Amino acid sequence: GVRPDGDDYILVGDFTLKGVTRPVELKLEFNGVNPGMGAGPVAGFEATTVINRKDFGIDIEMPLEGGGVVVGDKITITLEIEAGLLV
């Protein structure tokens, strides 16, 4: 689903990774409409969220010699979306 959030929106849905499904909310920004590539106008959006990889069963730890790990727990997901408009 989509709900308003000030000038932007929140996209709500389920995200599945490695067989684990969890609800997620993505900040959705409307980037406008342009003529497209000949098939009619398209609307542009960008959606972002941060998930914790351990919530999805990805718990591999690869330590670095100087401390810390190769892969952090928090992963940022960014979607760039173009949707054709029916006219």
PyMOL commands that place a pseudoatom at each C-alpha (Angstrom):
pseudoatom trace, name=CA, resn=GLY, resi=1, chain=A, elem=C, hetatm=0, pos=[0.000, 0.000, 0.000]
pseudoatom trace, name=CA, resn=VAL, resi=2, chain=A, elem=C, hetatm=0, pos=[0.921, 3.665, -0.206]
pseudoatom trace, name=CA, resn=ARG, resi=3, chain=A, elem=C, hetatm=0, pos=[0.154, 6.401, 2.315]
pseudoatom trace, name=CA, resn=PRO, resi=4, chain=A, elem=C, hetatm=0, pos=[1.018, 10.115, 2.381]
pseudoatom trace, name=CA, resn=ASP, resi=5, chain=A, elem=C, hetatm=0, pos=[3.974, 11.332, 4.436]
pseudoatom trace, name=CA, resn=GLY, resi=6, chain=A, elem=C, hetatm=0, pos=[4.231, 15.109, 4.128]
pseudoatom trace, name=CA, resn=ASP, resi=7, chain=A, elem=C, hetatm=0, pos=[5.226, 15.913, 0.537]
pseudoatom trace, name=CA, resn=ASP, resi=8, chain=A, elem=C, hetatm=0, pos=[6.310, 12.300, -0.033]
pseudoatom trace, name=CA, resn=TYR, resi=9, chain=A, elem=C, hetatm=0, pos=[4.790, 8.880, 0.575]
pseudoatom trace, name=CA, resn=ILE, resi=10, chain=A, elem=C, hetatm=0, pos=[5.424, 5.637, 2.454]
pseudoatom trace, name=CA, resn=LEU, resi=11, chain=A, elem=C, hetatm=0, pos=[5.292, 2.400, 0.459]
pseudoatom trace, name=CA, resn=VAL, resi=12, chain=A, elem=C, hetatm=0, pos=[4.262, -0.524, 2.690]
pseudoatom trace, name=CA, resn=GLY, resi=13, chain=A, elem=C, hetatm=0, pos=[4.668, -4.185, 1.793]
pseudoatom trace, name=CA, resn=ASP, resi=14, chain=A, elem=C, hetatm=0, pos=[6.338, -7.500, 2.512]
pseudoatom trace, name=CA, resn=PHE, resi=15, chain=A, elem=C, hetatm=0, pos=[9.973, -8.201, 1.641]
pseudoatom trace, name=CA, resn=THR, resi=16, chain=A, elem=C, hetatm=0, pos=[11.281, -11.764, 1.312]
pseudoatom trace, name=CA, resn=LEU, resi=17, chain=A, elem=C, hetatm=0, pos=[14.978, -12.617, 1.476]
pseudoatom trace, name=CA, resn=LYS, resi=18, chain=A, elem=C, hetatm=0, pos=[16.335, -16.173, 1.819]
pseudoatom trace, name=CA, resn=GLY, resi=19, chain=A, elem=C, hetatm=0, pos=[12.829, -17.490, 2.542]
pseudoatom trace, name=CA, resn=VAL, resi=20, chain=A, elem=C, hetatm=0, pos=[12.174, -15.028, 5.399]
pseudoatom trace, name=CA, resn=THR, resi=21, chain=A, elem=C, hetatm=0, pos=[9.346, -12.525, 4.887]
pseudoatom trace, name=CA, resn=ARG, resi=22, chain=A, elem=C, hetatm=0, pos=[9.033, -9.368, 6.968]
pseudoatom trace, name=CA, resn=PRO, resi=23, chain=A, elem=C, hetatm=0, pos=[6.957, -6.203, 6.595]
pseudoatom trace, name=CA, resn=VAL, resi=24, chain=A, elem=C, hetatm=0, pos=[8.902, -3.181, 5.329]
pseudoatom trace, name=CA, resn=GLU, resi=25, chain=A, elem=C, hetatm=0, pos=[8.209, 0.507, 4.834]
pseudoatom trace, name=CA, resn=LEU, resi=26, chain=A, elem=C, hetatm=0, pos=[10.034, 2.421, 2.126]
pseudoatom trace, name=CA, resn=LYS, resi=27, chain=A, elem=C, hetatm=0, pos=[10.218, 6.200, 1.878]
pseudoatom trace, name=CA, resn=LEU, resi=28, chain=A, elem=C, hetatm=0, pos=[8.776, 6.917, -1.576]
pseudoatom trace, name=CA, resn=GLU, resi=29, chain=A, elem=C, hetatm=0, pos=[9.627, 10.117, -3.419]
pseudoatom trace, name=CA, resn=PHE, resi=30, chain=A, elem=C, hetatm=0, pos=[7.730, 11.160, -6.550]
pseudoatom trace, name=CA, resn=ASN, resi=31, chain=A, elem=C, hetatm=0, pos=[10.230, 12.527, -9.084]
pseudoatom trace, name=CA, resn=GLY, resi=32, chain=A, elem=C, hetatm=0, pos=[7.735, 13.766, -11.657]
pseudoatom trace, name=CA, resn=VAL, resi=33, chain=A, elem=C, hetatm=0, pos=[6.496, 12.792, -15.111]
pseudoatom trace, name=CA, resn=ASN, resi=34, chain=A, elem=C, hetatm=0, pos=[8.398, 12.964, -18.397]
pseudoatom trace, name=CA, resn=PRO, resi=35, chain=A, elem=C, hetatm=0, pos=[7.527, 12.109, -22.025]
pseudoatom trace, name=CA, resn=GLY, resi=36, chain=A, elem=C, hetatm=0, pos=[9.257, 8.703, -21.929]
pseudoatom trace, name=CA, resn=MET, resi=37, chain=A, elem=C, hetatm=0, pos=[10.938, 6.920, -24.827]
pseudoatom trace, name=CA, resn=GLY, resi=38, chain=A, elem=C, hetatm=0, pos=[8.107, 6.962, -27.351]
pseudoatom trace, name=CA, resn=ALA, resi=39, chain=A, elem=C, hetatm=0, pos=[5.618, 4.704, -25.549]
pseudoatom trace, name=CA, resn=GLY, resi=40, chain=A, elem=C, hetatm=0, pos=[3.927, 7.544, -23.702]
pseudoatom trace, name=CA, resn=PRO, resi=41, chain=A, elem=C, hetatm=0, pos=[4.594, 9.429, -20.485]
pseudoatom trace, name=CA, resn=VAL, resi=42, chain=A, elem=C, hetatm=0, pos=[6.304, 7.814, -17.505]
pseudoatom trace, name=CA, resn=ALA, resi=43, chain=A, elem=C, hetatm=0, pos=[6.280, 8.687, -13.814]
pseudoatom trace, name=CA, resn=GLY, resi=44, chain=A, elem=C, hetatm=0, pos=[9.516, 8.434, -11.845]
pseudoatom trace, name=CA, resn=PHE, resi=45, chain=A, elem=C, hetatm=0, pos=[9.891, 7.372, -8.217]
pseudoatom trace, name=CA, resn=GLU, resi=46, chain=A, elem=C, hetatm=0, pos=[12.680, 6.585, -5.777]
pseudoatom trace, name=CA, resn=ALA, resi=47, chain=A, elem=C, hetatm=0, pos=[12.073, 4.336, -2.767]
pseudoatom trace, name=CA, resn=THR, resi=48, chain=A, elem=C, hetatm=0, pos=[14.527, 3.631, 0.066]
pseudoatom trace, name=CA, resn=THR, resi=49, chain=A, elem=C, hetatm=0, pos=[14.609, 1.612, 3.255]
pseudoatom trace, name=CA, resn=VAL, resi=50, chain=A, elem=C, hetatm=0, pos=[17.143, 0.097, 5.638]
pseudoatom trace, name=CA, resn=ILE, resi=51, chain=A, elem=C, hetatm=0, pos=[16.907, -3.533, 6.760]
pseudoatom trace, name=CA, resn=ASN, resi=52, chain=A, elem=C, hetatm=0, pos=[18.944, -5.570, 9.210]
pseudoatom trace, name=CA, resn=ARG, resi=53, chain=A, elem=C, hetatm=0, pos=[20.436, -8.564, 7.395]
pseudoatom trace, name=CA, resn=LYS, resi=54, chain=A, elem=C, hetatm=0, pos=[20.249, -10.680, 10.566]
pseudoatom trace, name=CA, resn=ASP, resi=55, chain=A, elem=C, hetatm=0, pos=[16.436, -10.291, 10.570]
pseudoatom trace, name=CA, resn=PHE, resi=56, chain=A, elem=C, hetatm=0, pos=[16.502, -12.371, 7.370]
pseudoatom trace, name=CA, resn=GLY, resi=57, chain=A, elem=C, hetatm=0, pos=[18.866, -15.091, 8.598]
pseudoatom trace, name=CA, resn=ILE, resi=58, chain=A, elem=C, hetatm=0, pos=[22.020, -13.675, 7.016]
pseudoatom trace, name=CA, resn=ASP, resi=59, chain=A, elem=C, hetatm=0, pos=[24.369, -13.931, 9.960]
pseudoatom trace, name=CA, resn=ILE, resi=60, chain=A, elem=C, hetatm=0, pos=[27.768, -14.649, 8.416]
pseudoatom trace, name=CA, resn=GLU, resi=61, chain=A, elem=C, hetatm=0, pos=[30.562, -12.813, 10.203]
pseudoatom trace, name=CA, resn=MET, resi=62, chain=A, elem=C, hetatm=0, pos=[33.820, -12.162, 8.354]
pseudoatom trace, name=CA, resn=PRO, resi=63, chain=A, elem=C, hetatm=0, pos=[36.054, -10.198, 10.758]
pseudoatom trace, name=CA, resn=LEU, resi=64, chain=A, elem=C, hetatm=0, pos=[38.661, -7.755, 9.529]
pseudoatom trace, name=CA, resn=GLU, resi=65, chain=A, elem=C, hetatm=0, pos=[42.194, -7.858, 10.959]
pseudoatom trace, name=CA, resn=GLY, resi=66, chain=A, elem=C, hetatm=0, pos=[41.903, -4.278, 12.232]
pseudoatom trace, name=CA, resn=GLY, resi=67, chain=A, elem=C, hetatm=0, pos=[38.500, -4.878, 13.838]
pseudoatom trace, name=CA, resn=GLY, resi=68, chain=A, elem=C, hetatm=0, pos=[34.936, -4.747, 12.574]
pseudoatom trace, name=CA, resn=VAL, resi=69, chain=A, elem=C, hetatm=0, pos=[33.387, -6.979, 9.941]
pseudoatom trace, name=CA, resn=VAL, resi=70, chain=A, elem=C, hetatm=0, pos=[33.324, -7.076, 6.135]
pseudoatom trace, name=CA, resn=VAL, resi=71, chain=A, elem=C, hetatm=0, pos=[29.519, -6.765, 5.910]
pseudoatom trace, name=CA, resn=GLY, resi=72, chain=A, elem=C, hetatm=0, pos=[27.585, -4.496, 8.275]
pseudoatom trace, name=CA, resn=ASP, resi=73, chain=A, elem=C, hetatm=0, pos=[24.251, -5.476, 9.820]
pseudoatom trace, name=CA, resn=LYS, resi=74, chain=A, elem=C, hetatm=0, pos=[22.304, -2.615, 8.230]
pseudoatom trace, name=CA, resn=ILE, resi=75, chain=A, elem=C, hetatm=0, pos=[21.679, -2.749, 4.490]
pseudoatom trace, name=CA, resn=THR, resi=76, chain=A, elem=C, hetatm=0, pos=[20.207, 0.159, 2.513]
pseudoatom trace, name=CA, resn=ILE, resi=77, chain=A, elem=C, hetatm=0, pos=[17.867, -0.767, -0.330]
pseudoatom trace, name=CA, resn=THR, resi=78, chain=A, elem=C, hetatm=0, pos=[17.212, 1.850, -3.019]
pseudoatom trace, name=CA, resn=LEU, resi=79, chain=A, elem=C, hetatm=0, pos=[14.741, 1.379, -5.873]
pseudoatom trace, name=CA, resn=GLU, resi=80, chain=A, elem=C, hetatm=0, pos=[14.624, 3.651, -8.931]
pseudoatom trace, name=CA, resn=ILE, resi=81, chain=A, elem=C, hetatm=0, pos=[11.245, 3.116, -10.573]
pseudoatom trace, name=CA, resn=GLU, resi=82, chain=A, elem=C, hetatm=0, pos=[9.697, 4.293, -13.846]
pseudoatom trace, name=CA, resn=ALA, resi=83, chain=A, elem=C, hetatm=0, pos=[6.050, 3.487, -14.459]
pseudoatom trace, name=CA, resn=GLY, resi=84, chain=A, elem=C, hetatm=0, pos=[4.240, 3.968, -17.748]
pseudoatom trace, name=CA, resn=LEU, resi=85, chain=A, elem=C, hetatm=0, pos=[1.076, 6.047, -17.533]
pseudoatom trace, name=CA, resn=LEU, resi=86, chain=A, elem=C, hetatm=0, pos=[-2.134, 5.095, -19.254]
pseudoatom trace, name=CA, resn=VAL, resi=87, chain=A, elem=C, hetatm=0, pos=[-3.433, 8.038, -21.243]
for i in range(1, 87): cmd.bond("trace and resi %d" % i, "trace and resi %d" % (i + 1))
show_as sticks, trace
zoom trace
